[in-house]
Amino acid sequence: MTAPRWRFWIDRGGTFTDCLGVSPAGQHFVAKVISSDRAPIEAIERLLAEAGDETPLAELQAKVRLGTTVATNALLERRGVATALLAPTGLSGVFDIGTQERPELFDLEIERPARLQTFRLEVAGRRDAQGQVVEALDEAEARRVLGEARAAGAASLAIACIHAYAYPAEEVRLAEIAREVGFDHVVCSHEMSRESGFLSRGETAIADAYLTPLLRGHVEALRAALPAAELRFMQSSGGLTDLERFRGPSALLSGPAGGVVAARAVAEAAGHAHAIGFDMGGTSTDVSLVSAGPLDRAFESEVGGVRVKAPMLRIHTVAAGGGSLCRFDGIRLTVGPESAGSDPGPLCYARDGSESGVPAELTVTDVNLALGRVAQDRFPFALSKEPVDEALDRMADELAGAGFRRTRDEIAAGFFEIANASMAQAIIEVSVERGADPREHVLVGFGGAGGQHVCAIAKRLGIREILLHPYAGLLSAYGIGLAALSWDGERDGRGARLATEGPLSAAIETAWDLLGEEATAVLEGEGLLHSQIQIERSLDLGYVGTDTALAIVDPGSSFSGSFSSRASADDWHAAFEAEHRQRFGYARPGRVIEIKAIRLHASGEEESSAEAQSFGTGQGAREAFHREPAPLRSESAWFPDIGRVTAPVYAREALAAGDRLSGPALILEATGTVVLDPTFDLEVDAAGVFRLRAAVEQAQAREVDLSE
């Protein structure tokens, strides 16, 4: 039996890097540090020091799980490696033309994001949809153009051939030639996706070529610093993988995916089947709709102007986080989309003119500090209120010059409400627009700034209950600890029709068999036992003549060890039509259903996943009884509807199971501040989770119109 080892679960966000640690003795530790390339190592060093463990990092026996925004930031900021695209003659321009969608219908000047590929190469060689050679591959020309691009500085190559999802021979041969001429990283489109769709499959390959070398550099640096550690990385799909399978397209929602996993776990533990995850961090806010059962994944998404074919949890991001810039543009107050990030950060960080050379500006965090909704004594470092007050005074002068006279509190409250409106709209987009009523969901709040806004957001949307985990400020890291190892694979449906009765076709069963064997080999290679691996089969189905496909999980044998389906074609028809009614409000009985794609998701939990379930719980160690504890002190704070009042301030560690509070109040946590607005009551449950509920009279009286 192996000796106990340190376990670290890390979420590297845009502003802060969060780390949860469990020592070999079973003690729990938390750290929050400013994000940087070295932040994960700094967080681990801080936890080791706090535990009194002097083991050198080079000798540290540990299991490390990491979610990171490295790929996301590189894509959004266009900071990837010099990339070349190689396509058949006449087809490289497809990736410049795109779908010809207009982001804003009436804009006369469309500003499209910069393309990722610096070099656009073409070579003769093409097959038709049946796999017949239409034009022979010109290997000599391929070697010439690839050699010239490599000499001109191209470091990474994406190869995209039409119909390669089914007939990849040309891509395989071109990759061999590219490696021979010296390309450091080569990716073929069929390696990214085995589905039809030349544009999205090719764009995914380009994204991989652009991001993966950069991502590998960061994770290799982590492996060099922790050579004795076992490393796992969080994917956008909500599952973990090892270094070799961790690639740019699957890392674009790496950190936020951990939050979705955790939000579902927190909701389920509290007895709720339907929840909305609300993750307000320093740079942005991520919202998601979660339910019991398999996580809801999208298989084609657009991120940073690039269409990516990769399994991703359905997460909607809005540029309204603690670091979002608050400005007056001469006409109105605005919040975001620009962010102060970690450097220089908000004004209250007192880092104006820091390494970035960009002066700090007023942010949402500054606004909350000015309103008394952030407690300085629990922040990761000292805050300065003076520059915030000065900025609000300057803005008051600007507003007065434009004919608007406002006090500091009125300006700060205005920014607070604007940020809330943006975040509430994001929740509407992931719920109402998908046929779900947010009033029938519990709101799981987390992220460093989440506790300051959850009550206001819930009130806007008519949500009656909020859950805040003991480590809500680091919940994405907690979710990374909960996550299982996973593998996803697909095959194109090739336009096959779903039978109307009887079993599924042998071709579908064969595809699942092959995908299942591949999944098992990969996950067993990463250390799982065959008995630990669970299989989820699904089909992308749609009515013939439509482009919309719905992912339907096997209604007969979800998450079993068998690769074959026990559901009949009738069962699949019924499941598809039920989902179609839920999503669109109608179904078309008797209409032919087409199989767009065949999918398989495999997963398996390690021991650390189960251990993470208890992390941060246990504050309710004594017998539960109802009482109202004494506050630490009182402070002046602003609350919606009542303005600035003197509110009691409590310490989270002083609250135990059964304790109750009524708003207005502030609760200080190790990683954030919880603001309990008026008309909300709080009770601590047996697991230490805060349950915030709207007062009965408010819940009965408030009717929210979600149609706007």
C-alpha positions in Angstrom: 0.0 0.0 0.0 1.5 3.4 -1.0 2.2 6.0 1.7 -0.2 9.0 1.9 0.9 11.9 -0.3 0.1 15.6 -0.6 -2.9 16.4 -2.9 -3.3 19.8 -4.5 -6.2 21.1 -6.5 -5.4 24.3 -8.3 -7.4 26.7 -10.5 -5.3 29.3 -12.2 -7.7 32.1 -13.0 -7.2 35.4 -14.8 -6.7 37.4 -11.6 -6.2 34.9 -8.7 -4.9 31.4 -8.5 -6.7 29.2 -6.0 -5.2 26.2 -4.3 -6.7 23.6 -2.0 -4.4 21.1 -0.4 -4.6 18.0 1.7 -1.5 16.9 3.7 -0.5 13.3 4.1 -1.9 13.6 7.6 -5.3 14.6 6.2 -5.2 18.3 7.2 -6.9 20.8 4.8 -5.2 24.0 3.7 -6.2 26.8 1.3 -4.3 29.6 -0.5 -5.2 32.4 -3.0 -2.4 34.1 -4.8 -2.1 36.6 -7.6 -2.0 34.8 -11.0 1.2 34.5 -12.8 3.2 31.8 -14.7 4.6 30.7 -11.4 1.4 31.1 -9.3 0.7 27.3 -9.0 4.1 26.7 -7.5 3.9 29.7 -5.2 0.5 28.4 -3.9 2.0 25.0 -3.2 5.0 26.5 -1.5 2.7 28.6 0.7 0.6 25.6 1.8 3.8 23.6 2.5 5.1 26.4 4.7 1.8 26.7 6.5 1.9 23.0 7.2 5.5 23.1 8.4 6.5 20.7 5.6 10.1 21.4 4.5 10.2 18.8 1.7 12.0 20.3 -1.3 9.7 20.6 -4.3 12.0 18.4 -6.4 11.3 15.5 -3.9 7.7 16.2 -3.1 5.5 13.2 -3.5 2.1 14.7 -4.5 -0.9 14.4 -6.7 -1.5 17.7 -8.4 -4.7 18.6 -10.4 -4.7 21.9 -12.3 -7.2 24.0 -14.3 -5.7 26.9 -16.2 -6.7 29.9 -18.3 -3.4 29.9 -20.2 -5.0 28.6 -23.4 -8.0 30.8 -23.1 -6.0 34.0 -22.5 -3.6 33.2 -25.4 -6.5 32.7 -27.8 -8.3 35.9 -26.7 -5.2 38.0 -26.7 -3.8 36.3 -29.9 -0.5 35.3 -28.2 0.0 31.8 -29.6 2.9 30.4 -31.6 3.6 31.1 -35.2 1.2 28.8 -37.0 0.9 27.6 -40.6 -2.2 26.1 -42.2 -1.8 23.5 -45.0 -5.0 22.7 -47.1 -5.8 21.3 -50.5 -5.4 23.7 -53.4 -8.1 26.3 -53.4 -9.5 25.6 -50.0 -7.2 27.5 -47.5 -9.4 30.6 -48.0 -12.4 28.8 -46.4 -10.9 29.6 -43.0 -10.8 33.3 -43.8 -14.3 33.4 -45.2 -15.8 31.4 -42.3 -19.6 31.1 -42.2 -20.1 34.7 -43.3 -22.2 35.3 -40.2 -22.4 39.0 -39.2 -22.0 39.5 -35.5 -23.9 42.7 -35.6 -26.4 42.8 -38.5 -26.5 46.5 -39.1 -22.8 47.3 -38.6 -21.3 48.8 -41.8 -17.7 48.0 -40.7 -17.2 44.4 -39.4 -14.1 44.0 -37.3 -13.3 40.3 -37.3 -10.8 38.8 -34.8 -7.4 38.2 -36.3 -6.8 34.8 -37.8 -4.6 32.4 -35.9 -2.6 31.2 -38.9 0.2 33.4 -40.0 1.1 31.2 -43.0 -1.6 29.9 -45.5 -0.3 27.0 -47.6 -1.9 24.9 -50.3 -0.9 21.7 -52.0 -2.6 19.5 -54.7 -4.3 16.4 -53.3 -8.0 15.7 -52.7 -10.6 12.9 -52.3 -14.3 13.0 -52.8 -17.0 12.2 -50.2 -16.8 8.5 -51.1 -13.0 8.4 -50.6 -12.1 8.3 -54.3 -8.9 10.2 -55.3 -9.9 13.3 -57.3 -6.4 14.8 -57.4 -3.2 12.9 -56.4 -1.2 14.3 -53.6 1.9 16.3 -54.8 4.5 15.3 -52.2 7.3 17.2 -53.8 5.3 20.5 -53.8 4.2 19.8 -50.2 7.9 19.3 -49.1 8.8 22.6 -50.9 6.0 24.8 -49.4 6.5 23.3 -45.9 10.2 23.9 -46.0 9.8 27.5 -47.1 7.3 28.2 -44.3 9.5 26.5 -41.7 12.5 28.6 -42.8 10.3 31.8 -42.6 9.5 31.1 -38.9 6.5 28.8 -38.8 6.8 26.7 -35.7 3.5 24.8 -35.7 1.4 23.3 -38.5 -2.3 22.5 -38.9 -3.3 20.2 -41.8 -6.9 20.2 -42.9 -8.0 18.1 -45.9 -11.7 17.8 -47.0 -13.4 14.5 -46.0 -10.4 13.6 -43.9 -12.7 12.7 -41.0 -13.4 9.5 -42.9 -10.4 9.2 -45.3 -7.3 10.6 -43.5 -4.5 9.1 -45.7 -3.4 12.5 -47.2 -3.3 14.2 -43.8 -1.2 11.4 -42.3 1.3 11.5 -45.2 1.5 15.3 -45.1 2.2 15.2 -41.3 5.1 12.8 -42.0 6.6 15.2 -44.5 6.1 18.2 -42.1 8.0 16.4 -39.3 10.8 15.6 -41.8 11.3 19.2 -42.7 11.5 20.2 -39.0 8.1 21.4 -37.7 8.0 21.2 -33.9 4.2 20.6 -33.6 2.0 19.0 -36.3 -1.7 18.3 -35.9 -4.2 16.8 -38.4 -7.8 17.7 -38.5 -9.0 14.1 -38.2 -7.1 13.8 -34.9 -9.2 16.7 -33.5 -12.6 15.4 -34.8 -13.9 12.4 -36.7 -17.0 14.3 -37.8 -17.9 16.0 -41.1 -17.6 19.8 -41.2 -14.5 20.9 -42.9 -14.6 24.5 -41.5 -15.0 23.7 -37.8 -12.7 20.6 -38.0 -10.0 22.6 -39.7 -10.4 25.6 -37.3 -10.0 23.2 -34.4 -6.7 21.9 -35.8 -5.5 25.5 -36.3 -6.4 26.3 -32.7 -4.5 23.2 -31.5 -1.4 24.2 -33.5 -1.7 27.7 -32.2 -2.2 27.0 -28.5 -0.9 23.5 -27.6 2.8 24.3 -27.9 2.3 27.3 -25.6 0.2 25.2 -23.2 2.8 22.4 -23.2 5.5 24.9 -22.3 3.6 26.0 -19.1 2.8 22.4 -18.0 6.3 21.2 -18.7 7.5 24.0 -16.4 5.2 22.7 -13.7 6.5 19.1 -14.3 10.1 20.4 -14.1 9.4 22.1 -10.7 7.5 19.0 -9.4 9.3 16.0 -11.0 8.1 13.5 -8.3 4.5 14.6 -8.5 1.6 13.0 -10.5 0.0 15.7 -12.7 -3.6 15.8 -14.0 -5.2 18.6 -16.0 -8.8 19.7 -16.1 -10.4 19.7 -19.6 -13.3 21.8 -20.8 -15.5 18.7 -20.8 -15.4 18.5 -17.0 -12.9 15.6 -16.9 -9.2 15.2 -16.1 -6.4 14.0 -18.3 -2.7 13.6 -18.3 0.0 15.8 -19.9 0.0 14.0 -23.2 -3.7 14.4 -23.9 -4.0 18.0 -22.6 -4.3 20.1 -25.7 -5.3 23.7 -26.4 -8.9 23.2 -27.8 -9.8 21.0 -24.8 -8.4 23.5 -22.3 -10.4 26.6 -23.2 -12.8 26.2 -20.3 -10.4 24.3 -18.1 -10.9 26.3 -14.9 -14.6 27.2 -15.2 -15.4 23.5 -15.9 -14.2 22.7 -12.4 -16.8 25.2 -11.1 -19.6 23.4 -12.9 -18.6 20.0 -11.5 -18.5 21.5 -8.0 -21.8 23.4 -8.4 -23.6 20.2 -9.3 -22.1 18.3 -6.3 -23.0 21.1 -3.9 -26.6 21.2 -5.2 -27.0 17.4 -5.1 -25.7 17.3 -1.5 -28.3 19.9 -0.5 -31.1 17.8 -2.1 -31.5 19.9 -5.3 -31.7 18.3 -8.7 -31.7 21.6 -10.7 -29.2 24.5 -10.0 -27.6 27.5 -11.6 -23.8 27.9 -11.1 -22.8 31.5 -10.6 -19.0 31.9 -10.6 -17.9 35.5 -10.2 -14.2 35.8 -10.3 -11.8 38.7 -10.8 -11.9 38.9 -14.6 -15.3 37.5 -15.6 -18.4 35.8 -14.4 -19.3 32.2 -15.6 -22.8 30.9 -15.4 -24.1 27.4 -16.1 -27.2 25.3 -15.9 -26.6 22.0 -14.0 -28.9 19.1 -13.3 -28.6 15.6 -11.8 -27.1 13.1 -14.2 -24.6 13.6 -17.0 -23.2 17.1 -17.4 -24.5 19.1 -20.3 -21.8 19.3 -22.9 -21.6 21.1 -26.3 -19.5 19.6 -29.0 -19.0 22.6 -31.2 -18.5 26.1 -29.7 -17.1 29.5 -30.8 -14.4 30.9 -28.5 -12.6 34.1 -29.3 -13.9 34.1 -32.9 -12.7 30.6 -33.6 -15.1 27.6 -34.1 -13.8 24.7 -32.1 -15.0 21.0 -32.2 -14.3 19.7 -28.7 -16.5 18.6 -25.8 -17.1 21.6 -23.6 -19.5 22.1 -20.7 -22.1 24.7 -21.5 -20.8 27.8 -19.8 -21.8 31.3 -20.6 -19.2 33.9 -19.8 -19.9 37.6 -19.3 -17.2 40.3 -18.9 -18.3 41.4 -15.4 -16.0 40.3 -12.7 -14.3 41.9 -9.7 -11.7 43.4 -12.0 -14.1 44.7 -14.7 -13.4 48.4 -15.3 -16.1 50.9 -14.3 -16.1 54.0 -16.5 -18.1 57.0 -17.6 -18.0 57.5 -21.3 -19.5 60.9 -21.3 -23.1 59.6 -21.8 -23.5 56.6 -19.5 -21.8 54.5 -16.8 -20.3 51.2 -18.1 -18.9 48.0 -16.6 -16.4 46.0 -18.6 -15.7 44.3 -20.9 -12.2 45.5 -20.2 -10.6 44.2 -17.0 -7.8 45.3 -14.8 -6.6 41.7 -14.5 -4.1 40.8 -11.9 -1.6 43.5 -13.0 -2.2 46.4 -12.2 -5.5 45.1 -10.7 -8.1 47.2 -9.0 -7.2 50.6 -7.6 -7.5 49.3 -4.0 -4.6 46.9 -4.7 -2.5 50.1 -4.7 -0.3 48.8 -7.6 -0.8 51.8 -10.0 2.0 51.9 -12.6 3.1 48.4 -11.8 5.0 46.0 -14.0 2.4 46.2 -16.8 2.9 49.9 -17.1 -0.9 50.4 -17.4 -2.4 52.8 -14.8 -5.0 51.1 -12.6 -8.7 52.2 -13.0 -11.9 51.9 -10.9 -13.3 48.4 -10.9 -16.2 46.4 -9.5 -14.0 45.3 -6.5 -13.3 49.0 -5.8 -17.0 49.7 -6.0 -17.8 47.0 -3.4 -15.0 48.3 -1.2 -16.4 51.8 -1.3 -19.9 50.5 -0.5 -18.6 48.5 2.5 -19.4 45.2 0.9 -15.8 43.9 1.0 -14.0 43.3 4.3 -10.4 44.4 4.2 -9.2 42.1 7.0 -10.0 38.9 5.1 -8.6 39.9 1.7 -5.4 38.0 0.6 -3.4 41.3 1.0 -3.9 44.8 2.4 -6.3 47.1 0.5 -6.2 50.8 0.2 -9.5 52.8 0.1 -8.0 56.2 -0.5 -7.4 55.8 -4.3 -10.9 54.5 -4.7 -12.4 57.5 -3.0 -10.3 59.8 -5.1 -11.5 58.0 -8.3 -15.1 58.3 -7.3 -14.6 62.0 -6.6 -13.1 62.5 -10.0 -16.0 60.7 -11.6 -18.5 62.8 -9.6 -16.9 65.9 -11.1 -17.1 64.4 -14.6 -20.8 63.6 -14.1 -21.5 67.1 -12.7 -19.9 68.5 -15.9 -22.3 66.5 -17.9 -25.3 67.7 -15.9 -25.5 64.7 -13.4 -24.9 65.3 -9.7 -24.2 62.1 -7.8 -22.6 61.2 -4.5 -19.9 58.6 -4.1 -22.4 56.0 -2.9 -24.8 56.8 -5.8 -22.0 56.3 -8.3 -20.7 53.1 -6.8 -24.3 51.8 -6.4 -24.9 52.5 -10.1 -21.9 50.5 -11.1 -23.0 47.7 -8.8 -26.5 47.6 -10.4 -25.0 47.7 -13.9 -22.8 44.7 -13.2 -25.7 42.8 -11.7 -27.9 43.5 -14.7 -25.2 42.0 -17.0 -24.8 38.9 -14.9 -28.5 38.4 -14.5 -28.9 38.5 -18.3 -26.2 35.9 -18.6 -28.2 33.6 -16.4 -31.3 34.2 -18.4 -29.4 33.2 -21.6 -28.4 29.8 -20.1 -31.7 29.1 -18.5 -34.8 30.8 -20.1 -33.4 30.6 -23.6 -32.9 26.8 -23.1 -36.5 26.3 -21.8 -35.6 26.4 -18.0 -37.2 28.7 -15.5 -34.4 30.1 -13.1 -37.1 30.5 -10.4 -37.3 26.7 -10.2 -33.5 26.4 -9.6 -31.2 26.9 -6.6 -28.4 29.4 -7.2 -24.9 28.0 -6.3 -22.7 31.0 -5.7 -18.9 30.9 -5.8 -15.8 32.7 -7.0 -13.9 35.3 -5.0 -16.6 38.0 -5.7 -19.7 35.8 -5.8 -20.7 36.2 -2.2 -20.9 40.0 -2.7 -23.6 39.7 -5.4 -25.6 36.5 -5.0 -28.4 38.0 -3.1 -28.9 40.9 -5.5 -28.8 38.5 -8.5 -31.2 36.1 -6.9 -33.6 38.9 -6.1 -33.5 40.2 -9.8 -34.4 36.7 -11.1 -36.9 35.6 -8.4 -34.6 32.8 -7.2 -35.6 31.8 -3.7 -32.6 29.8 -2.4 -28.8 30.3 -2.6 -26.1 27.8 -1.6 -22.6 28.9 -0.6 -20.1 26.1 0.1 -17.6 26.7 2.9 -14.9 27.2 0.2 -17.1 29.1 -2.2 -14.2 31.5 -2.9 -12.2 28.6 -4.4 -15.0 26.3 -5.6 -13.5 25.8 -9.1 -10.4 24.3 -7.5 -12.7 22.2 -5.3 -14.5 20.9 -8.5 -11.1 20.0 -10.0 -10.6 17.8 -6.9 -14.0 16.2 -7.5 -13.5 15.5 -11.2 -13.0 12.1 -12.8 -10.6 11.1 -15.5 -12.4 11.1 -18.8 -12.1 10.5 -22.5 -14.4 11.5 -25.4 -14.6 10.1 -28.9 -16.9 10.4 -31.9 -17.7 9.1 -35.3 -19.7 10.9 -38.0 -23.2 9.6 -38.5 -22.8 9.9 -42.3 -26.5 10.9 -42.6 -27.9 7.5 -41.5 -31.6 7.5 -40.6 -32.7 6.3 -37.2 -34.8 3.2 -37.5 -38.4 3.5 -36.5 -38.5 0.2 -34.6 -36.4 -2.7 -33.5 -32.7 -2.5 -32.4 -30.2 0.1 -33.5 -28.2 -0.7 -36.6 -25.1 -2.9 -36.4 -23.0 0.0 -37.8 -23.8 2.1 -34.7 -23.1 -0.7 -32.3 -19.7 -1.4 -34.1 -18.8 2.3 -33.8 -19.5 2.3 -30.1 -17.5 -0.9 -29.6 -14.4 0.6 -31.3 -14.8 3.8 -29.4 -15.2 1.9 -26.1 -12.1 -0.1 -26.7 -10.1 3.0 -27.5 -11.4 4.7 -24.3 -10.6 1.8 -22.1 -7.1 1.5 -23.4 -6.4 5.2 -22.8 -7.9 5.3 -19.3 -6.3 2.1 -18.2 -3.0 3.6 -19.5 -3.6 6.5 -17.1 -3.9 4.3 -14.1 -7.6 3.3 -13.9 -8.8 -0.3 -13.4 -11.2 -1.7 -16.0 -13.9 -2.0 -13.3 -13.6 1.8 -12.5 -14.4 2.9 -16.1 -18.0 3.9 -16.8 -19.3 4.3 -20.3 -21.9 6.8 -21.6 -23.2 6.5 -25.1 -25.0 9.2 -27.0 -26.3 10.1 -30.5 -26.6 13.5 -32.0 -30.0 13.4 -33.6 -32.0 15.8 -35.7 -34.9 15.9 -38.1 -34.0 15.4 -41.7 -33.6 18.7 -43.5 -32.5 20.6 -40.3 -29.1 21.6 -39.1 -29.9 21.5 -35.4 -28.8 18.3 -33.6 -29.6 17.4 -30.0 -27.3 15.2 -28.1 -29.4 12.3 -26.7 -27.8 10.1 -24.0 -28.6 6.4 -24.4 -32.0 5.9 -22.7 -31.3 2.3 -22.2 -28.0 1.9 -20.4 -26.3 5.2 -19.5 -23.1 4.9 -17.5 -22.6 1.1 -17.7 -19.6 -1.0 -18.4 -21.1 -2.4 -21.6 -20.5 -0.7 -25.0 -23.8 -1.9 -26.5 -27.2 -0.2 -26.2 -30.2 -2.0 -24.8 -32.5 0.8 -25.9 -34.7 0.2 -29.0 -35.1 2.6 -31.9 -38.5 3.5 -30.3 -36.8 4.5 -27.1 -34.4 6.8 -29.0 -37.3 8.4 -30.9 -39.2 9.0 -27.6 -36.1 10.5 -25.9 -35.3 12.8 -28.8 -38.9 14.1 -29.1 -39.1 14.7 -25.4 -35.9 16.7 -25.5 -37.1 18.6 -28.6 -40.3 19.6 -26.8 -38.3 20.7 -23.8 -36.0 22.8 -25.9 -38.2 24.1 -28.6 -41.8 23.6 -27.4 -42.9 21.1 -30.0 -42.1 17.8 -31.8 -42.8 16.4 -35.2 -44.1 12.8 -34.7 -43.6 10.7 -37.8 -40.8 13.0 -39.2 -37.7 11.0 -40.2 -34.8 11.5 -37.7 -31.2 11.6 -38.9 -28.1 10.5 -37.0 -25.6 13.3 -37.1 -22.9 11.8 -34.9 -22.1 8.8 -32.7 -20.4 9.6 -29.4 -19.0 7.9 -26.4 -17.9 9.4 -23.1 -15.8 7.3 -20.7 -14.9 8.3 -17.2 -13.5 6.9 -13.9 -12.8 8.3 -10.5 -9.5 8.1 -8.7 -9.3 7.9 -4.9 -8.7 11.7 -4.6 -12.0 12.4 -6.2 -13.9 10.7 -3.4 -11.7 12.3 -0.8 -12.5 15.8 -2.2 -16.2 15.2 -1.3 -15.5 16.0 2.3 -13.1 18.9 1.8 -14.2 22.0 3.6 -17.1 20.4 5.4 -17.4 19.7 9.1 -18.0 23.2 10.5 -21.2 21.7 11.9 -19.4 19.3 14.3 -21.5 20.0 17.3 -25.2 19.1 17.6 -27.4 21.3 15.4 -29.5 23.8 17.2 -31.0 27.2 16.2 -29.4 30.3 17.6 -28.2 33.7 16.4 -24.5 34.1 17.2 -22.9 37.3 18.4 -21.2 39.4 15.8 -17.6 40.4 15.7 -18.4 44.1 15.2 -20.6 46.4 13.1 -19.7 48.3 10.0 -21.3 50.8 7.7 -22.4 49.1 4.4 -24.7 49.8 1.5 -27.5 47.5 0.6 -30.1 47.6 -2.2 -33.4 49.2 -1.3 -32.3 50.5 2.1 -29.0 52.3 1.2 -26.2 52.6 3.8 -26.8 51.2 7.2 -24.8 49.8 10.1 -24.7 46.0 9.7 -23.3 43.3 12.0 -20.2 41.4 10.8 -19.7 37.7 11.6 -16.7 35.3 11.2 -17.5 32.2 9.2 -15.5 30.0 11.4 -17.7 31.0 14.4 -20.9 29.7 12.7 -22.0 26.1 13.2 -24.8 23.9 12.0 -28.2 25.3 12.8 -27.0 28.9 13.3 -29.3 31.4 11.7 -28.9 35.0 10.6 -31.1 37.6 9.0 -30.0 40.3 6.7 -28.5 42.9 6.5 -25.2 41.3 7.6 -21.7 40.6 6.4 -19.9 37.2 7.0 -16.1 37.1 6.7 -14.6 34.0 5.1 -11.0 33.1 4.5 -11.4 33.6 0.7 -14.2 36.2 0.4 -17.0 38.2 1.9 -20.7 37.0 2.0 -23.1 39.9 1.9 -26.5 39.0 3.3 -28.9 41.5 1.8 -32.2 42.6 3.6 -35.1 40.2 3.1 -32.8 37.2 3.0 -32.3 34.7 5.9 -29.2 32.4 6.3 -29.0 29.0 8.0 -25.9 26.8 8.2 -26.6 23.2 7.3 -24.9 20.1 8.7 -22.1 20.2 6.0 -21.3 23.9 6.8 -23.0 25.1 3.6 -24.8 28.5 3.9 -28.4 28.2 2.8 -29.7 31.7 2.0 -33.5 32.0 1.5 -35.6 34.9 0.4 -38.0 35.9 3.2 -41.5 34.4 2.8 -43.2 37.6 2.1 -40.7 38.5 -0.6 -40.9 35.1 -2.2 -44.7 35.3 -2.3 -44.8 38.9 -3.5 -42.1 39.0 -6.1 -43.2 38.1 -9.7 -40.2 38.5 -12.0 -40.8 39.0 -15.8 -38.1 36.9 -17.5 -39.3 37.6 -21.0 -37.3 40.8 -21.5 
